Amino acid sequence: MSAWTHLIRFIAVEDSLVHLGQLVDPSRDVGHDTIDGLDITAFVIEGSIFNGRVTREVMHVKQLLSPISREDCNYIRCLGLNYVDHAKEANMTLPKAPILFTKPRTSLVGPFPAAINIPKCAQDGTSDYEAELCVVLGKSGRDIPEEDALDYVLGYTACNDVSARTLQMTTTQWSFSKGLDGSCPIGPVLVAPSVIKDPQALYIQAIHNKTTVQDGHTKDMIFSIKKQISYLSQGTTLEAGTIFLTGTPAGIGYFRNPRVVLKDGDEISVRIEKIGTLVNKVRYEGR
């Protein structure tokens, strides 16, 4: 048995149970394949996301789930204002240190058919998207040197930091406005560091109803992945299973003219080089 490189968590056609798997064809964009109704196959992984090994047993995907479950995720840490172009569009000075907020595990959902849930408190025409690179830690650490930081990474995936802007603008603390149920879709696949050797060399896009609204690159981060992990581990144990949302490039709906908002029935996607496309539909709760 070998180590995985492209891990998915899925419900299998064969038994309707949840499994971990290694994509049989990692060159395919399984996010698009799901939307298009194409067959997805995976070698079953024995063990957990942290120690799983790939077997030769093949299963078929009935439904893709978030690559990391709520049970395996102990904390979601998020960086605000971490791209140079995003700071410019917001007319804000570059931060001197990472700006941290958090999301609860109840915000975590997977790719389509999972939906981005907009509760009634955010159905005011200001619900927004933020395409982000998501980092999952594979081992715990504290006071991690910057040069060793990537050794703690289990894998990379795509994320959408869904934000309720009216709620966000009423306070300087962002966790509530960005932590609503269903506001943190991730996926569709967790890609190992052996494939993504440099996380600062990836193109990242957001596509809203087939129109590209964000088109950035991770090299434009103000604080690199290494710096984020090292800085936030100062005097603080970062546990295995921690998820990092690493900031968004320019093009969020709030600063576009005219503004772009997430409406009931919309499709919003996050596409990242070497990872693929996280696709979700938007659902207004109660409609």
Contacts in CASP RR format, 6 or more apart in sequence:
PFRMAT RR
TARGET T0000
AUTHOR 0000-0000-0000
METHOD contacts of the structure
MODEL  1
MSAWTHLIRFIAVEDSLVHLGQLVDPSRDVGHDTIDGLDITAFVIEGSIF
NGRVTREVMHVKQLLSPISREDCNYIRCLGLNYVDHAKEANMTLPKAPIL
FTKPRTSLVGPFPAAINIPKCAQDGTSDYEAELCVVLGKSGRDIPEEDAL
DYVLGYTACNDVSARTLQMTTTQWSFSKGLDGSCPIGPVLVAPSVIKDPQ
ALYIQAIHNKTTVQDGHTKDMIFSIKKQISYLSQGTTLEAGTIFLTGTPA
GIGYFRNPRVVLKDGDEISVRIEKIGTLVNKVRYEGR
1 46 0 8 1.000
1 53 0 8 1.000
1 54 0 8 1.000
1 55 0 8 1.000
2 53 0 8 1.000
2 54 0 8 1.000
3 52 0 8 1.000
3 53 0 8 1.000
3 54 0 8 1.000
3 192 0 8 1.000
3 194 0 8 1.000
4 20 0 8 1.000
4 21 0 8 1.000
4 22 0 8 1.000
4 45 0 8 1.000
4 52 0 8 1.000
4 53 0 8 1.000
4 54 0 8 1.000
4 192 0 8 1.000
5 22 0 8 1.000
5 26 0 8 1.000
5 191 0 8 1.000
5 192 0 8 1.000
5 194 0 8 1.000
5 195 0 8 1.000
6 22 0 8 1.000
6 23 0 8 1.000
6 26 0 8 1.000
6 189 0 8 1.000
6 190 0 8 1.000
6 191 0 8 1.000
6 192 0 8 1.000
6 195 0 8 1.000
7 20 0 8 1.000
7 21 0 8 1.000
7 22 0 8 1.000
7 45 0 8 1.000
7 49 0 8 1.000
7 67 0 8 1.000
7 189 0 8 1.000
7 190 0 8 1.000
7 191 0 8 1.000
7 192 0 8 1.000
8 20 0 8 1.000
8 21 0 8 1.000
8 22 0 8 1.000
8 23 0 8 1.000
8 30 0 8 1.000
8 40 0 8 1.000
8 42 0 8 1.000
8 61 0 8 1.000
8 64 0 8 1.000
8 65 0 8 1.000
8 67 0 8 1.000
8 188 0 8 1.000
8 189 0 8 1.000
8 190 0 8 1.000
9 18 0 8 1.000
9 19 0 8 1.000
9 20 0 8 1.000
9 21 0 8 1.000
9 49 0 8 1.000
9 64 0 8 1.000
9 65 0 8 1.000
9 66 0 8 1.000
9 67 0 8 1.000
9 68 0 8 1.000
9 69 0 8 1.000
10 18 0 8 1.000
10 19 0 8 1.000
10 21 0 8 1.000
10 40 0 8 1.000
10 42 0 8 1.000
10 59 0 8 1.000
10 61 0 8 1.000
10 62 0 8 1.000
10 63 0 8 1.000
10 64 0 8 1.000
10 65 0 8 1.000
11 17 0 8 1.000
11 18 0 8 1.000
11 19 0 8 1.000
11 61 0 8 1.000
11 62 0 8 1.000
11 63 0 8 1.000
11 65 0 8 1.000
12 18 0 8 1.000
12 19 0 8 1.000
12 59 0 8 1.000
12 60 0 8 1.000
12 61 0 8 1.000
12 62 0 8 1.000
13 59 0 8 1.000
13 60 0 8 1.000
13 61 0 8 1.000
13 62 0 8 1.000
14 59 0 8 1.000
14 60 0 8 1.000
16 62 0 8 1.000
18 65 0 8 1.000
19 42 0 8 1.000
19 44 0 8 1.000
19 45 0 8 1.000
19 59 0 8 1.000
20 44 0 8 1.000
20 45 0 8 1.000
20 47 0 8 1.000
20 48 0 8 1.000
20 49 0 8 1.000
20 52 0 8 1.000
21 42 0 8 1.000
21 43 0 8 1.000
21 44 0 8 1.000
21 45 0 8 1.000
21 54 0 8 1.000
21 59 0 8 1.000
22 42 0 8 1.000
22 43 0 8 1.000
22 45 0 8 1.000
22 54 0 8 1.000
23 30 0 8 1.000
23 40 0 8 1.000
23 41 0 8 1.000
23 42 0 8 1.000
23 189 0 8 1.000
24 41 0 8 1.000
24 42 0 8 1.000
24 43 0 8 1.000
24 58 0 8 1.000
25 41 0 8 1.000
26 189 0 8 1.000
26 195 0 8 1.000
28 40 0 8 1.000
29 276 0 8 1.000
29 277 0 8 1.000
30 40 0 8 1.000
30 61 0 8 1.000
30 64 0 8 1.000
30 188 0 8 1.000
30 189 0 8 1.000
30 276 0 8 1.000
31 64 0 8 1.000
31 111 0 8 1.000
31 112 0 8 1.000
31 188 0 8 1.000
31 276 0 8 1.000
31 277 0 8 1.000
31 278 0 8 1.000
31 279 0 8 1.000
32 276 0 8 1.000
32 277 0 8 1.000
32 279 0 8 1.000
33 39 0 8 1.000
33 40 0 8 1.000
34 40 0 8 1.000
34 61 0 8 1.000
34 64 0 8 1.000
34 111 0 8 1.000
34 112 0 8 1.000
34 113 0 8 1.000
34 188 0 8 1.000
34 279 0 8 1.000
35 112 0 8 1.000
35 279 0 8 1.000
39 60 0 8 1.000
39 61 0 8 1.000
40 60 0 8 1.000
40 61 0 8 1.000
40 64 0 8 1.000
41 58 0 8 1.000
41 59 0 8 1.000
41 60 0 8 1.000
41 61 0 8 1.000
42 58 0 8 1.000
42 59 0 8 1.000
42 60 0 8 1.000
42 61 0 8 1.000
43 54 0 8 1.000
43 55 0 8 1.000
43 56 0 8 1.000
43 57 0 8 1.000
43 58 0 8 1.000
44 54 0 8 1.000
44 55 0 8 1.000
44 57 0 8 1.000
44 58 0 8 1.000
44 59 0 8 1.000
45 52 0 8 1.000
45 53 0 8 1.000
45 54 0 8 1.000
45 55 0 8 1.000
46 52 0 8 1.000
46 53 0 8 1.000
46 55 0 8 1.000
47 53 0 8 1.000
48 72 0 8 1.000
49 67 0 8 1.000
49 68 0 8 1.000
49 72 0 8 1.000
49 136 0 8 1.000
49 154 0 8 1.000
49 190 0 8 1.000
50 72 0 8 1.000
50 138 0 8 1.000
50 139 0 8 1.000
50 154 0 8 1.000
50 240 0 8 1.000
50 241 0 8 1.000
63 113 0 8 1.000
64 110 0 8 1.000
64 111 0 8 1.000
64 112 0 8 1.000
64 187 0 8 1.000
64 188 0 8 1.000
65 110 0 8 1.000
65 114 0 8 1.000
66 108 0 8 1.000
66 109 0 8 1.000
66 110 0 8 1.000
66 111 0 8 1.000
66 114 0 8 1.000
66 185 0 8 1.000
66 186 0 8 1.000
66 187 0 8 1.000
67 136 0 8 1.000
67 157 0 8 1.000
67 186 0 8 1.000
67 187 0 8 1.000
67 188 0 8 1.000
67 189 0 8 1.000
67 190 0 8 1.000
68 108 0 8 1.000
68 136 0 8 1.000
68 186 0 8 1.000
68 190 0 8 1.000
68 241 0 8 1.000
68 243 0 8 1.000
70 105 0 8 1.000
70 106 0 8 1.000
70 108 0 8 1.000
72 241 0 8 1.000
73 105 0 8 1.000
73 108 0 8 1.000
73 241 0 8 1.000
73 242 0 8 1.000
73 243 0 8 1.000
74 105 0 8 1.000
74 239 0 8 1.000
74 240 0 8 1.000
74 241 0 8 1.000
74 242 0 8 1.000
75 102 0 8 1.000
75 239 0 8 1.000
75 241 0 8 1.000
75 242 0 8 1.000
75 243 0 8 1.000
76 102 0 8 1.000
76 103 0 8 1.000
76 104 0 8 1.000
76 105 0 8 1.000
76 107 0 8 1.000
76 108 0 8 1.000
76 184 0 8 1.000
76 242 0 8 1.000
76 243 0 8 1.000
76 245 0 8 1.000
77 100 0 8 1.000
77 102 0 8 1.000
77 232 0 8 1.000
77 242 0 8 1.000
77 243 0 8 1.000
77 244 0 8 1.000
77 245 0 8 1.000
78 100 0 8 1.000
78 101 0 8 1.000
78 102 0 8 1.000
78 103 0 8 1.000
78 161 0 8 1.000
78 178 0 8 1.000
78 244 0 8 1.000
78 245 0 8 1.000
78 247 0 8 1.000
79 98 0 8 1.000
79 99 0 8 1.000
79 100 0 8 1.000
79 223 0 8 1.000
79 228 0 8 1.000
79 244 0 8 1.000
79 245 0 8 1.000
79 246 0 8 1.000
79 247 0 8 1.000
80 98 0 8 1.000
80 99 0 8 1.000
80 100 0 8 1.000
80 101 0 8 1.000
80 174 0 8 1.000
80 247 0 8 1.000
80 248 0 8 1.000
81 87 0 8 1.000
81 90 0 8 1.000
81 92 0 8 1.000
81 94 0 8 1.000
81 95 0 8 1.000
81 99 0 8 1.000
81 222 0 8 1.000
81 247 0 8 1.000
82 95 0 8 1.000
82 98 0 8 1.000
82 99 0 8 1.000
82 221 0 8 1.000
82 222 0 8 1.000
82 223 0 8 1.000
82 228 0 8 1.000
82 246 0 8 1.000
82 247 0 8 1.000
82 248 0 8 1.000
83 216 0 8 1.000
83 220 0 8 1.000
83 221 0 8 1.000
83 222 0 8 1.000
83 247 0 8 1.000
83 248 0 8 1.000
83 249 0 8 1.000
83 250 0 8 1.000
84 94 0 8 1.000
84 220 0 8 1.000
84 222 0 8 1.000
85 216 0 8 1.000
85 220 0 8 1.000
85 249 0 8 1.000
85 250 0 8 1.000
86 247 0 8 1.000
86 248 0 8 1.000
86 249 0 8 1.000
86 250 0 8 1.000
86 251 0 8 1.000
86 252 0 8 1.000
87 93 0 8 1.000
87 94 0 8 1.000
87 95 0 8 1.000
87 222 0 8 1.000
88 250 0 8 1.000
89 250 0 8 1.000
89 251 0 8 1.000
89 252 0 8 1.000
89 255 0 8 1.000
90 255 0 8 1.000
94 222 0 8 1.000
95 222 0 8 1.000
97 231 0 8 1.000
98 223 0 8 1.000
98 227 0 8 1.000
98 228 0 8 1.000
98 231 0 8 1.000
98 232 0 8 1.000
100 232 0 8 1.000
101 173 0 8 1.000
101 174 0 8 1.000
101 175 0 8 1.000
101 178 0 8 1.000
102 175 0 8 1.000
103 175 0 8 1.000
103 178 0 8 1.000
103 179 0 8 1.000
103 183 0 8 1.000
103 184 0 8 1.000
103 245 0 8 1.000
104 179 0 8 1.000
106 179 0 8 1.000
106 181 0 8 1.000
106 182 0 8 1.000
107 178 0 8 1.000
107 179 0 8 1.000
107 180 0 8 1.000
107 181 0 8 1.000
107 182 0 8 1.000
107 183 0 8 1.000
107 184 0 8 1.000
108 182 0 8 1.000
108 184 0 8 1.000
108 185 0 8 1.000
108 186 0 8 1.000
108 243 0 8 1.000
109 115 0 8 1.000
109 116 0 8 1.000
109 117 0 8 1.000
109 182 0 8 1.000
109 184 0 8 1.000
109 185 0 8 1.000
109 186 0 8 1.000
109 280 0 8 1.000
110 185 0 8 1.000
110 186 0 8 1.000
110 187 0 8 1.000
110 188 0 8 1.000
110 278 0 8 1.000
110 280 0 8 1.000
111 185 0 8 1.000
111 187 0 8 1.000
111 188 0 8 1.000
111 278 0 8 1.000
111 279 0 8 1.000
111 280 0 8 1.000
112 279 0 8 1.000
112 280 0 8 1.000
112 281 0 8 1.000
113 281 0 8 1.000
114 185 0 8 1.000
114 280 0 8 1.000
115 182 0 8 1.000
115 280 0 8 1.000
115 281 0 8 1.000
115 282 0 8 1.000
115 283 0 8 1.000
116 160 0 8 1.000
116 162 0 8 1.000
116 182 0 8 1.000
116 183 0 8 1.000
116 185 0 8 1.000
116 262 0 8 1.000
116 268 0 8 1.000
116 280 0 8 1.000
116 281 0 8 1.000
116 282 0 8 1.000
116 283 0 8 1.000
117 180 0 8 1.000
117 181 0 8 1.000
117 182 0 8 1.000
117 183 0 8 1.000
117 283 0 8 1.000
117 285 0 8 1.000
118 127 0 8 1.000
118 180 0 8 1.000
118 262 0 8 1.000
118 264 0 8 1.000
118 282 0 8 1.000
118 283 0 8 1.000
118 284 0 8 1.000
118 285 0 8 1.000
119 180 0 8 1.000
119 181 0 8 1.000
119 285 0 8 1.000
120 285 0 8 1.000
120 286 0 8 1.000
121 164 0 8 1.000
121 167 0 8 1.000
121 180 0 8 1.000
122 164 0 8 1.000
122 166 0 8 1.000
122 167 0 8 1.000
122 180 0 8 1.000
123 284 0 8 1.000
123 285 0 8 1.000
124 166 0 8 1.000
125 261 0 8 1.000
125 263 0 8 1.000
126 164 0 8 1.000
126 165 0 8 1.000
126 166 0 8 1.000
126 254 0 8 1.000
126 261 0 8 1.000
127 162 0 8 1.000
127 163 0 8 1.000
127 164 0 8 1.000
127 165 0 8 1.000
127 261 0 8 1.000
127 262 0 8 1.000
127 282 0 8 1.000
128 162 0 8 1.000
128 163 0 8 1.000
128 164 0 8 1.000
128 165 0 8 1.000
128 252 0 8 1.000
128 253 0 8 1.000
128 254 0 8 1.000
128 260 0 8 1.000
128 261 0 8 1.000
128 262 0 8 1.000
129 160 0 8 1.000
129 161 0 8 1.000
129 162 0 8 1.000
129 163 0 8 1.000
129 206 0 8 1.000
129 208 0 8 1.000
129 213 0 8 1.000
129 214 0 8 1.000
129 252 0 8 1.000
129 253 0 8 1.000
129 262 0 8 1.000
129 268 0 8 1.000
129 270 0 8 1.000
130 160 0 8 1.000
130 161 0 8 1.000
130 162 0 8 1.000
130 163 0 8 1.000
130 206 0 8 1.000
130 247 0 8 1.000
130 248 0 8 1.000
130 252 0 8 1.000
131 158 0 8 1.000
131 159 0 8 1.000
131 160 0 8 1.000
131 204 0 8 1.000
131 205 0 8 1.000
131 206 0 8 1.000
131 214 0 8 1.000
131 248 0 8 1.000
131 249 0 8 1.000
131 270 0 8 1.000
131 271 0 8 1.000
131 272 0 8 1.000
132 158 0 8 1.000
132 159 0 8 1.000
132 160 0 8 1.000
132 161 0 8 1.000
132 204 0 8 1.000
132 245 0 8 1.000
132 246 0 8 1.000
132 247 0 8 1.000
132 248 0 8 1.000
132 270 0 8 1.000
133 156 0 8 1.000
133 158 0 8 1.000
133 159 0 8 1.000
133 199 0 8 1.000
133 202 0 8 1.000
133 204 0 8 1.000
133 218 0 8 1.000
133 225 0 8 1.000
133 246 0 8 1.000
133 247 0 8 1.000
133 272 0 8 1.000
134 156 0 8 1.000
134 157 0 8 1.000
134 158 0 8 1.000
134 159 0 8 1.000
134 186 0 8 1.000
134 187 0 8 1.000
134 243 0 8 1.000
134 244 0 8 1.000
134 245 0 8 1.000
134 246 0 8 1.000
135 153 0 8 1.000
135 155 0 8 1.000
135 156 0 8 1.000
135 199 0 8 1.000
135 225 0 8 1.000
135 228 0 8 1.000
135 229 0 8 1.000
135 243 0 8 1.000
135 244 0 8 1.000
135 246 0 8 1.000
136 153 0 8 1.000
136 154 0 8 1.000
136 155 0 8 1.000
136 156 0 8 1.000
136 157 0 8 1.000
136 190 0 8 1.000
136 241 0 8 1.000
136 242 0 8 1.000
136 243 0 8 1.000
136 244 0 8 1.000
137 152 0 8 1.000
137 153 0 8 1.000
137 154 0 8 1.000
137 229 0 8 1.000
137 238 0 8 1.000
137 239 0 8 1.000
137 240 0 8 1.000
137 241 0 8 1.000
137 242 0 8 1.000
137 243 0 8 1.000
137 244 0 8 1.000
138 152 0 8 1.000
138 153 0 8 1.000
138 154 0 8 1.000
138 155 0 8 1.000
138 240 0 8 1.000
138 241 0 8 1.000
139 152 0 8 1.000
139 154 0 8 1.000
139 240 0 8 1.000
140 237 0 8 1.000
140 238 0 8 1.000
140 239 0 8 1.000
140 240 0 8 1.000
141 152 0 8 1.000
141 233 0 8 1.000
141 237 0 8 1.000
141 238 0 8 1.000
141 239 0 8 1.000
142 233 0 8 1.000
142 235 0 8 1.000
142 236 0 8 1.000
142 237 0 8 1.000
142 238 0 8 1.000
143 233 0 8 1.000
143 234 0 8 1.000
143 235 0 8 1.000
144 152 0 8 1.000
144 229 0 8 1.000
144 230 0 8 1.000
144 233 0 8 1.000
144 238 0 8 1.000
145 230 0 8 1.000
146 226 0 8 1.000
146 227 0 8 1.000
146 229 0 8 1.000
146 230 0 8 1.000
147 226 0 8 1.000
149 225 0 8 1.000
149 226 0 8 1.000
149 227 0 8 1.000
149 228 0 8 1.000
149 229 0 8 1.000
149 230 0 8 1.000
150 193 0 8 1.000
150 199 0 8 1.000
150 225 0 8 1.000
150 226 0 8 1.000
150 229 0 8 1.000
152 229 0 8 1.000
152 238 0 8 1.000
153 193 0 8 1.000
153 199 0 8 1.000
153 225 0 8 1.000
153 229 0 8 1.000
154 190 0 8 1.000
154 192 0 8 1.000
154 193 0 8 1.000
154 240 0 8 1.000
154 241 0 8 1.000
155 190 0 8 1.000
155 191 0 8 1.000
155 192 0 8 1.000
155 193 0 8 1.000
155 196 0 8 1.000
156 190 0 8 1.000
156 191 0 8 1.000
156 193 0 8 1.000
156 196 0 8 1.000
156 199 0 8 1.000
156 272 0 8 1.000
156 275 0 8 1.000
157 186 0 8 1.000
157 187 0 8 1.000
157 188 0 8 1.000
157 189 0 8 1.000
157 190 0 8 1.000
157 191 0 8 1.000
157 275 0 8 1.000
157 278 0 8 1.000
158 186 0 8 1.000
158 187 0 8 1.000
158 188 0 8 1.000
158 270 0 8 1.000
158 271 0 8 1.000
158 272 0 8 1.000
158 275 0 8 1.000
158 276 0 8 1.000
158 277 0 8 1.000
158 278 0 8 1.000
159 184 0 8 1.000
159 185 0 8 1.000
159 186 0 8 1.000
159 187 0 8 1.000
159 243 0 8 1.000
159 245 0 8 1.000
159 270 0 8 1.000
159 278 0 8 1.000
160 184 0 8 1.000
160 185 0 8 1.000
160 186 0 8 1.000
160 206 0 8 1.000
160 268 0 8 1.000
160 270 0 8 1.000
160 278 0 8 1.000
160 280 0 8 1.000
161 178 0 8 1.000
161 183 0 8 1.000
161 184 0 8 1.000
161 245 0 8 1.000
161 247 0 8 1.000
161 248 0 8 1.000
162 178 0 8 1.000
162 180 0 8 1.000
162 182 0 8 1.000
162 183 0 8 1.000
162 184 0 8 1.000
162 185 0 8 1.000
162 262 0 8 1.000
163 174 0 8 1.000
163 177 0 8 1.000
163 178 0 8 1.000
163 183 0 8 1.000
163 252 0 8 1.000
164 177 0 8 1.000
164 178 0 8 1.000
164 180 0 8 1.000
164 183 0 8 1.000
165 177 0 8 1.000
165 254 0 8 1.000
166 177 0 8 1.000
167 176 0 8 1.000
167 177 0 8 1.000
168 174 0 8 1.000
168 177 0 8 1.000
168 178 0 8 1.000
171 177 0 8 1.000
184 245 0 8 1.000
185 278 0 8 1.000
185 280 0 8 1.000
186 243 0 8 1.000
186 278 0 8 1.000
187 275 0 8 1.000
187 278 0 8 1.000
188 276 0 8 1.000
188 277 0 8 1.000
188 278 0 8 1.000
188 279 0 8 1.000
189 275 0 8 1.000
189 276 0 8 1.000
191 274 0 8 1.000
191 275 0 8 1.000
195 274 0 8 1.000
196 202 0 8 1.000
196 274 0 8 1.000
196 275 0 8 1.000
199 218 0 8 1.000
199 224 0 8 1.000
199 225 0 8 1.000
200 218 0 8 1.000
200 219 0 8 1.000
200 221 0 8 1.000
200 224 0 8 1.000
200 225 0 8 1.000
201 218 0 8 1.000
201 219 0 8 1.000
202 217 0 8 1.000
202 218 0 8 1.000
202 272 0 8 1.000
202 273 0 8 1.000
202 274 0 8 1.000
202 275 0 8 1.000
203 215 0 8 1.000
203 216 0 8 1.000
203 217 0 8 1.000
203 218 0 8 1.000
203 272 0 8 1.000
203 273 0 8 1.000
204 214 0 8 1.000
204 216 0 8 1.000
204 217 0 8 1.000
204 218 0 8 1.000
204 249 0 8 1.000
204 270 0 8 1.000
204 271 0 8 1.000
204 272 0 8 1.000
204 273 0 8 1.000
205 212 0 8 1.000
205 214 0 8 1.000
205 215 0 8 1.000
205 216 0 8 1.000
205 270 0 8 1.000
205 271 0 8 1.000
205 272 0 8 1.000
206 212 0 8 1.000
206 213 0 8 1.000
206 214 0 8 1.000
206 251 0 8 1.000
206 268 0 8 1.000
206 269 0 8 1.000
206 270 0 8 1.000
206 271 0 8 1.000
207 213 0 8 1.000
207 268 0 8 1.000
207 269 0 8 1.000
207 270 0 8 1.000
207 271 0 8 1.000
207 277 0 8 1.000
208 260 0 8 1.000
208 262 0 8 1.000
208 266 0 8 1.000
208 267 0 8 1.000
208 268 0 8 1.000
208 269 0 8 1.000
209 266 0 8 1.000
209 267 0 8 1.000
209 268 0 8 1.000
210 267 0 8 1.000
213 251 0 8 1.000
213 253 0 8 1.000
213 256 0 8 1.000
213 260 0 8 1.000
214 248 0 8 1.000
214 249 0 8 1.000
214 250 0 8 1.000
214 251 0 8 1.000
214 252 0 8 1.000
215 249 0 8 1.000
216 249 0 8 1.000
216 250 0 8 1.000
217 249 0 8 1.000
218 246 0 8 1.000
220 249 0 8 1.000
221 246 0 8 1.000
221 247 0 8 1.000
223 231 0 8 1.000
225 244 0 8 1.000
225 246 0 8 1.000
228 244 0 8 1.000
228 246 0 8 1.000
229 238 0 8 1.000
229 244 0 8 1.000
232 238 0 8 1.000
253 259 0 8 1.000
253 260 0 8 1.000
253 261 0 8 1.000
262 268 0 8 1.000
262 282 0 8 1.000
263 282 0 8 1.000
263 284 0 8 1.000
264 282 0 8 1.000
264 283 0 8 1.000
264 284 0 8 1.000
264 287 0 8 1.000
265 281 0 8 1.000
265 282 0 8 1.000
265 283 0 8 1.000
265 284 0 8 1.000
266 281 0 8 1.000
266 282 0 8 1.000
267 279 0 8 1.000
267 280 0 8 1.000
267 281 0 8 1.000
267 282 0 8 1.000
268 279 0 8 1.000
268 280 0 8 1.000
268 282 0 8 1.000
269 277 0 8 1.000
269 278 0 8 1.000
269 279 0 8 1.000
269 280 0 8 1.000
270 277 0 8 1.000
270 278 0 8 1.000
271 277 0 8 1.000
271 278 0 8 1.000
END
